[in-house]
Amino acid sequence: MSYYFEDVSSGQSFESASRTITNYEIMSFAGLTGDFAPAHTDDVYASKSVFGKRVAHGSLVIGLAMGLLQRLELFAGTVIAPLDMTWKFGKPVLLGDTIRVRMTIQEKRETSKPDRGLLVRAIEVLNQEDDVVQSGTSTLLVRRRPA
C-alpha cells in the first residue's frame, strides 16, 4: 500500500523484515566502494580487534536500512524526493548479525505547494537482540492526495 501525506500520522510506526549480514554483503560492498579495510574483510585481523570479528561497513548498514524500508513500499509512487538525513552509529554491526528497521513518523509539515508535504522520519536499525545499532532522521517530500 502506498501512502500519501494525509495517510500517515505523527507517531505512527512501521517495521521492516530482517536481513542477516553475510560475507556476501560485506565483500560486495567492499568491491563496490573500494573499502577493503581489514576490519571488514580479514577474519584474522578482525579477530584481534576490539570487535572480535569482522564488522560491517557503517555505510553498508545505512544502505541496507534504506532498502529494507523501500521493501515496505510505504511511499511507492508518492515520494518525490528525500531532502536530508542525519545519522548516528551506536553499536557495531558484526558479520552474522541480523538487522531490521523501525521507522516512525516524527513530524508532518505542509509546504507552500498544495500538492506536497514534508514527513520527518525517525529511523532505527535494530539487531537481533533489539539493540539500536544505528539511528537517524530523514525528511521526505511526499505527494498529497489528489483532490
Rosetta constraint file for C-alpha pairs under 8 A:
AtomPair CA 1 CA 73 HARMONIC 6.57 0.50
AtomPair CA 1 CA 74 HARMONIC 6.09 0.50
AtomPair CA 1 CA 75 HARMONIC 7.93 0.50
AtomPair CA 1 CA 76 HARMONIC 7.97 0.50
AtomPair CA 2 CA 73 HARMONIC 6.23 0.50
AtomPair CA 2 CA 74 HARMONIC 4.82 0.50
AtomPair CA 2 CA 75 HARMONIC 4.83 0.50
AtomPair CA 2 CA 76 HARMONIC 5.42 0.50
AtomPair CA 2 CA 77 HARMONIC 6.96 0.50
AtomPair CA 2 CA 78 HARMONIC 6.89 0.50
AtomPair CA 3 CA 7 HARMONIC 5.50 0.50
AtomPair CA 3 CA 8 HARMONIC 6.99 0.50
AtomPair CA 3 CA 74 HARMONIC 5.68 0.50
AtomPair CA 3 CA 75 HARMONIC 5.26 0.50
AtomPair CA 3 CA 76 HARMONIC 7.77 0.50
AtomPair CA 3 CA 78 HARMONIC 6.85 0.50
AtomPair CA 4 CA 8 HARMONIC 7.37 0.50
AtomPair CA 4 CA 75 HARMONIC 7.01 0.50
AtomPair CA 4 CA 78 HARMONIC 6.01 0.50
AtomPair CA 4 CA 142 HARMONIC 6.66 0.50
AtomPair CA 4 CA 143 HARMONIC 5.81 0.50
AtomPair CA 4 CA 144 HARMONIC 5.36 0.50
AtomPair CA 4 CA 145 HARMONIC 5.65 0.50
AtomPair CA 5 CA 108 HARMONIC 7.99 0.50
AtomPair CA 5 CA 116 HARMONIC 7.24 0.50
AtomPair CA 5 CA 117 HARMONIC 6.03 0.50
AtomPair CA 5 CA 118 HARMONIC 7.60 0.50
AtomPair CA 5 CA 119 HARMONIC 7.45 0.50
AtomPair CA 5 CA 142 HARMONIC 5.88 0.50
AtomPair CA 5 CA 143 HARMONIC 6.08 0.50
AtomPair CA 5 CA 144 HARMONIC 5.00 0.50
AtomPair CA 5 CA 145 HARMONIC 7.01 0.50
AtomPair CA 6 CA 144 HARMONIC 6.44 0.50
AtomPair CA 6 CA 145 HARMONIC 6.81 0.50
AtomPair CA 8 CA 12 HARMONIC 6.81 0.50
AtomPair CA 8 CA 105 HARMONIC 7.54 0.50
AtomPair CA 9 CA 105 HARMONIC 6.68 0.50
AtomPair CA 9 CA 108 HARMONIC 7.54 0.50
AtomPair CA 10 CA 104 HARMONIC 7.71 0.50
AtomPair CA 10 CA 105 HARMONIC 4.97 0.50
AtomPair CA 10 CA 106 HARMONIC 5.35 0.50
AtomPair CA 10 CA 107 HARMONIC 5.37 0.50
AtomPair CA 10 CA 108 HARMONIC 6.50 0.50
AtomPair CA 11 CA 104 HARMONIC 5.95 0.50
AtomPair CA 11 CA 105 HARMONIC 5.32 0.50
AtomPair CA 11 CA 106 HARMONIC 5.82 0.50
AtomPair CA 11 CA 107 HARMONIC 7.87 0.50
AtomPair CA 12 CA 104 HARMONIC 5.54 0.50
AtomPair CA 12 CA 105 HARMONIC 5.46 0.50
AtomPair CA 12 CA 106 HARMONIC 7.99 0.50
AtomPair CA 13 CA 102 HARMONIC 6.86 0.50
AtomPair CA 13 CA 103 HARMONIC 5.54 0.50
AtomPair CA 13 CA 104 HARMONIC 4.15 0.50
AtomPair CA 13 CA 105 HARMONIC 6.43 0.50
AtomPair CA 14 CA 102 HARMONIC 5.77 0.50
AtomPair CA 14 CA 103 HARMONIC 5.31 0.50
AtomPair CA 14 CA 104 HARMONIC 6.39 0.50
AtomPair CA 15 CA 100 HARMONIC 7.33 0.50
AtomPair CA 15 CA 101 HARMONIC 5.67 0.50
AtomPair CA 15 CA 102 HARMONIC 4.44 0.50
AtomPair CA 15 CA 103 HARMONIC 6.31 0.50
AtomPair CA 16 CA 68 HARMONIC 5.89 0.50
AtomPair CA 16 CA 69 HARMONIC 6.13 0.50
AtomPair CA 16 CA 71 HARMONIC 7.69 0.50
AtomPair CA 16 CA 72 HARMONIC 6.48 0.50
AtomPair CA 16 CA 100 HARMONIC 5.74 0.50
AtomPair CA 16 CA 101 HARMONIC 5.27 0.50
AtomPair CA 16 CA 102 HARMONIC 6.53 0.50
AtomPair CA 17 CA 68 HARMONIC 6.78 0.50
AtomPair CA 17 CA 100 HARMONIC 5.91 0.50
AtomPair CA 17 CA 101 HARMONIC 7.58 0.50
AtomPair CA 18 CA 68 HARMONIC 7.63 0.50
AtomPair CA 18 CA 98 HARMONIC 6.36 0.50
AtomPair CA 18 CA 99 HARMONIC 5.36 0.50
AtomPair CA 18 CA 100 HARMONIC 4.39 0.50
AtomPair CA 18 CA 101 HARMONIC 7.64 0.50
AtomPair CA 19 CA 98 HARMONIC 5.34 0.50
AtomPair CA 19 CA 99 HARMONIC 5.43 0.50
AtomPair CA 19 CA 100 HARMONIC 6.51 0.50
AtomPair CA 20 CA 96 HARMONIC 6.07 0.50
AtomPair CA 20 CA 97 HARMONIC 5.64 0.50
AtomPair CA 20 CA 98 HARMONIC 4.00 0.50
AtomPair CA 20 CA 99 HARMONIC 6.29 0.50
AtomPair CA 21 CA 25 HARMONIC 6.23 0.50
AtomPair CA 21 CA 26 HARMONIC 7.37 0.50
AtomPair CA 21 CA 56 HARMONIC 7.51 0.50
AtomPair CA 21 CA 94 HARMONIC 7.39 0.50
AtomPair CA 21 CA 95 HARMONIC 5.54 0.50
AtomPair CA 21 CA 96 HARMONIC 5.20 0.50
AtomPair CA 21 CA 97 HARMONIC 5.59 0.50
AtomPair CA 21 CA 98 HARMONIC 6.11 0.50
AtomPair CA 21 CA 99 HARMONIC 7.71 0.50
AtomPair CA 22 CA 26 HARMONIC 6.60 0.50
AtomPair CA 22 CA 95 HARMONIC 5.82 0.50
AtomPair CA 22 CA 96 HARMONIC 5.73 0.50
AtomPair CA 23 CA 27 HARMONIC 5.91 0.50
AtomPair CA 23 CA 95 HARMONIC 6.92 0.50
AtomPair CA 24 CA 28 HARMONIC 5.80 0.50
AtomPair CA 25 CA 29 HARMONIC 6.06 0.50
AtomPair CA 26 CA 30 HARMONIC 6.14 0.50
AtomPair CA 26 CA 40 HARMONIC 6.92 0.50
AtomPair CA 26 CA 41 HARMONIC 7.34 0.50
AtomPair CA 26 CA 56 HARMONIC 6.03 0.50
AtomPair CA 26 CA 57 HARMONIC 7.21 0.50
AtomPair CA 26 CA 60 HARMONIC 7.64 0.50
AtomPair CA 27 CA 31 HARMONIC 6.09 0.50
AtomPair CA 27 CA 41 HARMONIC 6.81 0.50
AtomPair CA 28 CA 32 HARMONIC 6.11 0.50
AtomPair CA 29 CA 33 HARMONIC 6.04 0.50
AtomPair CA 29 CA 34 HARMONIC 7.97 0.50
AtomPair CA 29 CA 35 HARMONIC 7.82 0.50
AtomPair CA 29 CA 60 HARMONIC 6.64 0.50
AtomPair CA 30 CA 34 HARMONIC 5.30 0.50
AtomPair CA 30 CA 35 HARMONIC 4.81 0.50
AtomPair CA 30 CA 36 HARMONIC 5.30 0.50
AtomPair CA 30 CA 41 HARMONIC 7.89 0.50
AtomPair CA 31 CA 35 HARMONIC 7.11 0.50
AtomPair CA 31 CA 36 HARMONIC 7.45 0.50
AtomPair CA 36 CA 40 HARMONIC 6.77 0.50
AtomPair CA 36 CA 41 HARMONIC 6.06 0.50
AtomPair CA 37 CA 41 HARMONIC 6.37 0.50
AtomPair CA 37 CA 42 HARMONIC 7.99 0.50
AtomPair CA 38 CA 42 HARMONIC 4.69 0.50
AtomPair CA 38 CA 43 HARMONIC 7.86 0.50
AtomPair CA 38 CA 45 HARMONIC 6.17 0.50
AtomPair CA 38 CA 46 HARMONIC 6.75 0.50
AtomPair CA 39 CA 43 HARMONIC 7.91 0.50
AtomPair CA 39 CA 45 HARMONIC 6.54 0.50
AtomPair CA 39 CA 46 HARMONIC 4.98 0.50
AtomPair CA 39 CA 49 HARMONIC 7.47 0.50
AtomPair CA 39 CA 53 HARMONIC 7.91 0.50
AtomPair CA 39 CA 54 HARMONIC 5.56 0.50
AtomPair CA 39 CA 55 HARMONIC 6.16 0.50
AtomPair CA 40 CA 46 HARMONIC 7.30 0.50
AtomPair CA 40 CA 54 HARMONIC 5.06 0.50
AtomPair CA 40 CA 55 HARMONIC 5.18 0.50
AtomPair CA 40 CA 56 HARMONIC 5.89 0.50
AtomPair CA 40 CA 57 HARMONIC 6.66 0.50
AtomPair CA 41 CA 46 HARMONIC 7.97 0.50
AtomPair CA 41 CA 54 HARMONIC 6.69 0.50
AtomPair CA 42 CA 46 HARMONIC 6.00 0.50
AtomPair CA 42 CA 54 HARMONIC 7.03 0.50
AtomPair CA 43 CA 47 HARMONIC 5.95 0.50
AtomPair CA 43 CA 53 HARMONIC 6.53 0.50
AtomPair CA 43 CA 54 HARMONIC 6.14 0.50
AtomPair CA 44 CA 48 HARMONIC 6.84 0.50
AtomPair CA 45 CA 49 HARMONIC 6.66 0.50
AtomPair CA 46 CA 51 HARMONIC 7.05 0.50
AtomPair CA 46 CA 52 HARMONIC 5.87 0.50
AtomPair CA 46 CA 53 HARMONIC 4.78 0.50
AtomPair CA 46 CA 54 HARMONIC 5.03 0.50
AtomPair CA 46 CA 55 HARMONIC 7.75 0.50
AtomPair CA 47 CA 51 HARMONIC 7.38 0.50
AtomPair CA 47 CA 52 HARMONIC 4.33 0.50
AtomPair CA 47 CA 53 HARMONIC 4.71 0.50
AtomPair CA 47 CA 54 HARMONIC 7.21 0.50
AtomPair CA 48 CA 52 HARMONIC 5.91 0.50
AtomPair CA 48 CA 53 HARMONIC 7.76 0.50
AtomPair CA 49 CA 53 HARMONIC 7.20 0.50
AtomPair CA 51 CA 55 HARMONIC 7.25 0.50
AtomPair CA 51 CA 92 HARMONIC 7.78 0.50
AtomPair CA 51 CA 94 HARMONIC 7.96 0.50
AtomPair CA 53 CA 94 HARMONIC 6.81 0.50
AtomPair CA 53 CA 95 HARMONIC 7.09 0.50
AtomPair CA 54 CA 94 HARMONIC 5.88 0.50
AtomPair CA 54 CA 95 HARMONIC 5.60 0.50
AtomPair CA 55 CA 92 HARMONIC 6.43 0.50
AtomPair CA 55 CA 93 HARMONIC 5.73 0.50
AtomPair CA 55 CA 94 HARMONIC 4.29 0.50
AtomPair CA 55 CA 95 HARMONIC 5.80 0.50
AtomPair CA 56 CA 60 HARMONIC 6.73 0.50
AtomPair CA 56 CA 61 HARMONIC 7.01 0.50
AtomPair CA 56 CA 92 HARMONIC 7.44 0.50
AtomPair CA 56 CA 93 HARMONIC 5.55 0.50
AtomPair CA 56 CA 94 HARMONIC 5.68 0.50
AtomPair CA 56 CA 95 HARMONIC 6.37 0.50
AtomPair CA 57 CA 61 HARMONIC 6.62 0.50
AtomPair CA 58 CA 62 HARMONIC 6.57 0.50
AtomPair CA 58 CA 89 HARMONIC 7.33 0.50
AtomPair CA 58 CA 92 HARMONIC 7.91 0.50
AtomPair CA 58 CA 93 HARMONIC 7.82 0.50
AtomPair CA 59 CA 63 HARMONIC 6.24 0.50
AtomPair CA 60 CA 64 HARMONIC 6.18 0.50
AtomPair CA 61 CA 65 HARMONIC 5.98 0.50
AtomPair CA 61 CA 93 HARMONIC 7.71 0.50
AtomPair CA 62 CA 66 HARMONIC 6.27 0.50
AtomPair CA 63 CA 67 HARMONIC 6.23 0.50
AtomPair CA 64 CA 68 HARMONIC 6.10 0.50
AtomPair CA 65 CA 69 HARMONIC 6.27 0.50
AtomPair CA 65 CA 100 HARMONIC 7.22 0.50
AtomPair CA 65 CA 101 HARMONIC 6.16 0.50
AtomPair CA 65 CA 125 HARMONIC 6.75 0.50
AtomPair CA 66 CA 70 HARMONIC 6.14 0.50
AtomPair CA 67 CA 71 HARMONIC 6.25 0.50
AtomPair CA 68 CA 72 HARMONIC 6.95 0.50
AtomPair CA 68 CA 100 HARMONIC 7.29 0.50
AtomPair CA 68 CA 101 HARMONIC 6.90 0.50
AtomPair CA 69 CA 73 HARMONIC 7.36 0.50
AtomPair CA 69 CA 74 HARMONIC 7.97 0.50
AtomPair CA 69 CA 101 HARMONIC 6.95 0.50
AtomPair CA 69 CA 103 HARMONIC 7.89 0.50
AtomPair CA 70 CA 74 HARMONIC 7.31 0.50
AtomPair CA 70 CA 76 HARMONIC 7.88 0.50
AtomPair CA 75 CA 79 HARMONIC 5.37 0.50
AtomPair CA 75 CA 142 HARMONIC 7.68 0.50
AtomPair CA 78 CA 142 HARMONIC 5.68 0.50
AtomPair CA 78 CA 143 HARMONIC 5.14 0.50
AtomPair CA 78 CA 144 HARMONIC 7.93 0.50
AtomPair CA 79 CA 140 HARMONIC 6.93 0.50
AtomPair CA 79 CA 141 HARMONIC 6.08 0.50
AtomPair CA 79 CA 142 HARMONIC 4.37 0.50
AtomPair CA 79 CA 143 HARMONIC 6.18 0.50
AtomPair CA 80 CA 140 HARMONIC 7.52 0.50
AtomPair CA 80 CA 141 HARMONIC 5.38 0.50
AtomPair CA 80 CA 142 HARMONIC 5.38 0.50
AtomPair CA 80 CA 143 HARMONIC 6.64 0.50
AtomPair CA 81 CA 140 HARMONIC 5.95 0.50
AtomPair CA 81 CA 141 HARMONIC 5.29 0.50
AtomPair CA 81 CA 142 HARMONIC 7.27 0.50
AtomPair CA 82 CA 138 HARMONIC 7.22 0.50
AtomPair CA 82 CA 139 HARMONIC 5.95 0.50
AtomPair CA 82 CA 140 HARMONIC 4.42 0.50
AtomPair CA 82 CA 141 HARMONIC 6.10 0.50
AtomPair CA 83 CA 138 HARMONIC 7.29 0.50
AtomPair CA 83 CA 139 HARMONIC 5.42 0.50
AtomPair CA 83 CA 140 HARMONIC 5.75 0.50
AtomPair CA 83 CA 141 HARMONIC 6.82 0.50
AtomPair CA 84 CA 138 HARMONIC 5.50 0.50
AtomPair CA 84 CA 139 HARMONIC 5.53 0.50
AtomPair CA 84 CA 140 HARMONIC 7.73 0.50
AtomPair CA 85 CA 136 HARMONIC 7.05 0.50
AtomPair CA 85 CA 137 HARMONIC 5.63 0.50
AtomPair CA 85 CA 138 HARMONIC 4.34 0.50
AtomPair CA 85 CA 139 HARMONIC 6.77 0.50
AtomPair CA 86 CA 136 HARMONIC 5.25 0.50
AtomPair CA 86 CA 137 HARMONIC 5.39 0.50
AtomPair CA 86 CA 138 HARMONIC 6.60 0.50
AtomPair CA 87 CA 134 HARMONIC 7.29 0.50
AtomPair CA 87 CA 135 HARMONIC 5.77 0.50
AtomPair CA 87 CA 136 HARMONIC 4.21 0.50
AtomPair CA 87 CA 137 HARMONIC 6.74 0.50
AtomPair CA 88 CA 134 HARMONIC 5.63 0.50
AtomPair CA 88 CA 135 HARMONIC 5.34 0.50
AtomPair CA 88 CA 136 HARMONIC 5.95 0.50
AtomPair CA 89 CA 133 HARMONIC 6.36 0.50
AtomPair CA 89 CA 134 HARMONIC 4.62 0.50
AtomPair CA 89 CA 135 HARMONIC 6.78 0.50
AtomPair CA 90 CA 132 HARMONIC 6.82 0.50
AtomPair CA 90 CA 133 HARMONIC 4.82 0.50
AtomPair CA 90 CA 134 HARMONIC 5.24 0.50
AtomPair CA 90 CA 135 HARMONIC 7.48 0.50
AtomPair CA 91 CA 132 HARMONIC 7.38 0.50
AtomPair CA 91 CA 133 HARMONIC 4.49 0.50
AtomPair CA 91 CA 134 HARMONIC 6.84 0.50
AtomPair CA 92 CA 133 HARMONIC 6.45 0.50
AtomPair CA 93 CA 97 HARMONIC 6.32 0.50
AtomPair CA 93 CA 127 HARMONIC 7.65 0.50
AtomPair CA 93 CA 133 HARMONIC 6.83 0.50
AtomPair CA 97 CA 127 HARMONIC 6.46 0.50
AtomPair CA 97 CA 128 HARMONIC 6.59 0.50
AtomPair CA 98 CA 127 HARMONIC 5.48 0.50
AtomPair CA 98 CA 128 HARMONIC 5.23 0.50
AtomPair CA 99 CA 125 HARMONIC 6.49 0.50
AtomPair CA 99 CA 126 HARMONIC 5.43 0.50
AtomPair CA 99 CA 127 HARMONIC 4.42 0.50
AtomPair CA 99 CA 128 HARMONIC 6.20 0.50
AtomPair CA 100 CA 125 HARMONIC 5.79 0.50
AtomPair CA 100 CA 126 HARMONIC 5.44 0.50
AtomPair CA 100 CA 127 HARMONIC 6.58 0.50
AtomPair CA 101 CA 123 HARMONIC 6.92 0.50
AtomPair CA 101 CA 124 HARMONIC 5.64 0.50
AtomPair CA 101 CA 125 HARMONIC 4.60 0.50
AtomPair CA 101 CA 126 HARMONIC 6.10 0.50
AtomPair CA 102 CA 123 HARMONIC 5.87 0.50
AtomPair CA 102 CA 124 HARMONIC 5.19 0.50
AtomPair CA 102 CA 125 HARMONIC 6.53 0.50
AtomPair CA 102 CA 126 HARMONIC 7.58 0.50
AtomPair CA 103 CA 121 HARMONIC 6.35 0.50
AtomPair CA 103 CA 122 HARMONIC 5.64 0.50
AtomPair CA 103 CA 123 HARMONIC 4.55 0.50
AtomPair CA 103 CA 124 HARMONIC 6.41 0.50
AtomPair CA 104 CA 121 HARMONIC 5.59 0.50
AtomPair CA 104 CA 122 HARMONIC 5.13 0.50
AtomPair CA 104 CA 123 HARMONIC 6.55 0.50
AtomPair CA 105 CA 119 HARMONIC 6.75 0.50
AtomPair CA 105 CA 120 HARMONIC 6.09 0.50
AtomPair CA 105 CA 121 HARMONIC 4.70 0.50
AtomPair CA 105 CA 122 HARMONIC 6.35 0.50
AtomPair CA 106 CA 119 HARMONIC 7.52 0.50
AtomPair CA 106 CA 120 HARMONIC 5.41 0.50
AtomPair CA 106 CA 121 HARMONIC 5.28 0.50
AtomPair CA 106 CA 122 HARMONIC 5.85 0.50
AtomPair CA 107 CA 119 HARMONIC 5.89 0.50
AtomPair CA 107 CA 120 HARMONIC 4.99 0.50
AtomPair CA 107 CA 121 HARMONIC 7.12 0.50
AtomPair CA 108 CA 117 HARMONIC 7.33 0.50
AtomPair CA 108 CA 118 HARMONIC 5.76 0.50
AtomPair CA 108 CA 119 HARMONIC 4.79 0.50
AtomPair CA 108 CA 120 HARMONIC 6.39 0.50
AtomPair CA 109 CA 117 HARMONIC 5.92 0.50
AtomPair CA 109 CA 118 HARMONIC 5.02 0.50
AtomPair CA 109 CA 119 HARMONIC 6.55 0.50
AtomPair CA 110 CA 114 HARMONIC 7.94 0.50
AtomPair CA 110 CA 116 HARMONIC 7.23 0.50
AtomPair CA 110 CA 117 HARMONIC 4.67 0.50
AtomPair CA 110 CA 118 HARMONIC 6.20 0.50
AtomPair CA 111 CA 116 HARMONIC 6.54 0.50
AtomPair CA 111 CA 117 HARMONIC 5.36 0.50
AtomPair CA 111 CA 118 HARMONIC 6.96 0.50
AtomPair CA 113 CA 117 HARMONIC 7.90 0.50
AtomPair CA 114 CA 144 HARMONIC 7.45 0.50
AtomPair CA 115 CA 143 HARMONIC 5.83 0.50
AtomPair CA 115 CA 144 HARMONIC 5.06 0.50
AtomPair CA 115 CA 145 HARMONIC 7.47 0.50
AtomPair CA 115 CA 146 HARMONIC 7.36 0.50
AtomPair CA 116 CA 141 HARMONIC 6.72 0.50
AtomPair CA 116 CA 142 HARMONIC 5.48 0.50
AtomPair CA 116 CA 143 HARMONIC 4.30 0.50
AtomPair CA 116 CA 144 HARMONIC 4.80 0.50
AtomPair CA 117 CA 141 HARMONIC 5.84 0.50
AtomPair CA 117 CA 142 HARMONIC 5.43 0.50
AtomPair CA 117 CA 143 HARMONIC 6.39 0.50
AtomPair CA 117 CA 144 HARMONIC 6.46 0.50
AtomPair CA 118 CA 139 HARMONIC 6.56 0.50
AtomPair CA 118 CA 140 HARMONIC 5.67 0.50
AtomPair CA 118 CA 141 HARMONIC 4.84 0.50
AtomPair CA 118 CA 142 HARMONIC 6.16 0.50
AtomPair CA 119 CA 139 HARMONIC 5.51 0.50
AtomPair CA 119 CA 140 HARMONIC 5.21 0.50
AtomPair CA 119 CA 141 HARMONIC 6.61 0.50
AtomPair CA 119 CA 142 HARMONIC 7.16 0.50
AtomPair CA 120 CA 137 HARMONIC 6.75 0.50
AtomPair CA 120 CA 138 HARMONIC 5.74 0.50
AtomPair CA 120 CA 139 HARMONIC 4.34 0.50
AtomPair CA 120 CA 140 HARMONIC 6.47 0.50
AtomPair CA 121 CA 137 HARMONIC 5.40 0.50
AtomPair CA 121 CA 138 HARMONIC 5.24 0.50
AtomPair CA 121 CA 139 HARMONIC 6.10 0.50
AtomPair CA 121 CA 140 HARMONIC 7.74 0.50
AtomPair CA 122 CA 135 HARMONIC 7.54 0.50
AtomPair CA 122 CA 136 HARMONIC 5.94 0.50
AtomPair CA 122 CA 137 HARMONIC 4.56 0.50
AtomPair CA 122 CA 138 HARMONIC 6.76 0.50
AtomPair CA 123 CA 135 HARMONIC 5.46 0.50
AtomPair CA 123 CA 136 HARMONIC 5.29 0.50
AtomPair CA 123 CA 137 HARMONIC 5.78 0.50
AtomPair CA 123 CA 138 HARMONIC 7.57 0.50
AtomPair CA 124 CA 132 HARMONIC 6.21 0.50
AtomPair CA 124 CA 133 HARMONIC 7.64 0.50
AtomPair CA 124 CA 134 HARMONIC 6.03 0.50
AtomPair CA 124 CA 135 HARMONIC 4.38 0.50
AtomPair CA 124 CA 136 HARMONIC 6.67 0.50
AtomPair CA 125 CA 132 HARMONIC 5.64 0.50
AtomPair CA 125 CA 133 HARMONIC 5.73 0.50
AtomPair CA 125 CA 134 HARMONIC 5.11 0.50
AtomPair CA 125 CA 135 HARMONIC 5.99 0.50
AtomPair CA 126 CA 130 HARMONIC 5.23 0.50
AtomPair CA 126 CA 131 HARMONIC 5.28 0.50
AtomPair CA 126 CA 132 HARMONIC 4.49 0.50
AtomPair CA 126 CA 133 HARMONIC 5.69 0.50
AtomPair CA 126 CA 134 HARMONIC 7.32 0.50
AtomPair CA 127 CA 131 HARMONIC 5.52 0.50
AtomPair CA 127 CA 132 HARMONIC 6.69 0.50
AtomPair CA 127 CA 133 HARMONIC 6.62 0.50
